[in-house]
């Protein structure tokens, strides 16, 4: 079983701690990307709640994942 790494990061000025098998560098980069994208969405939709922003981000991420999977399937 791989060792789990614990990393703290901030998303929309709130601190979170996650534990995963990915490297600390990967987890920190993930925190930064989530914070960056949620901040962008908040700028575009300032009236949206944090929950709504998180759902929009999840939809965007899964849409991107499906597009990438479709490209892989075509090759």
Number of C-alpha atoms within 10 A of each C-alpha: 4 7 10 13 14 14 17 13 17 14 16 13 8 8 9 11 10 13 13 14 13 13 14 16 11 13 20 16 13 13 19 15 13 18 18 14 18 19 16 13 18 17 11 10 12 12 10 14 11 14 9 14 20 16 12 16 16 13 12 13 12 12 12 12 12 12 12 11 11 11 10 9 8 6 5
